[in-house]
Amino acid sequence: MAKRSKVKDNARKSRPTTKGEHRAFTDEQIRLRAYEIYVARAETPGDELGDWLQAEQELCSEGNRR
């Protein structure tokens, strides 16, 4: 049996969570929201990471309001 990598385990644990966060969002949900942000920006390329982080933040904020 293969041993699990401590690096992988630590990476999973190091994900920041916000107080009161109740559910995680899938990559697909974040990807779709990031795409909407990209389209709203007139489809100007070059800020994929920024779009992803903004989408993640918006989804988390929306989830905390529910």
N, C-alpha and C positions, 0 to 999 in steps of 0.2 A: 504494500500500500504506500502511495506517495505521501510525503509529509507536506502539509500546507505551508506556504511561505509566510513568514512573519511580516514581511513587507506588505503582502496583500491584505493580511488581517489588519495591520495597522492602518492601511489606506482606507479600509472600510470604516474603521472606528473614527478616523480623523475628519469625517464629513461634518462640517459645522451644522448645527441645528439651531433653530430659533426657539425662544421660550414659547411654549404652547403649540409647537409644531405637532400636528397629529397624523399627517400622512406624507409620504414621500411621493414625488411625481416621477413618472417614468421618463426615460430619455425621449420617447416618442412625443409625449405631451410637451416637454420643453422644446424639442425640435420644431414642432408645429407652431408654438408661440414665437420662437425665434424667427421662423420664416415670416410670420405675420409682421413682426417688427421690421424685418428686412424689406418687405413689400411696402410698408408704410413709409419707409425711408427712400422711396422711389427706386428701390432695387439697386442702390449704390453698393458695390462690393467693398470688402476690406475690413469689416468689423464683426466677423463671425463670433469671436469670443465675447465681445461686448454684447452682441445680440443674445447669445446663450445665457450670459450672466443676468442680463436684464429680464429675460423670460423666466429664468429660475426664481429671481427675486419677486417678480409680479405674481407668479403662481403661488409661491409661499405666502405672500401677503394676502392674496385672495383666499387661500385655504384657511388662514388664521382668522379672517373676518367671518367665516361661516360658522 
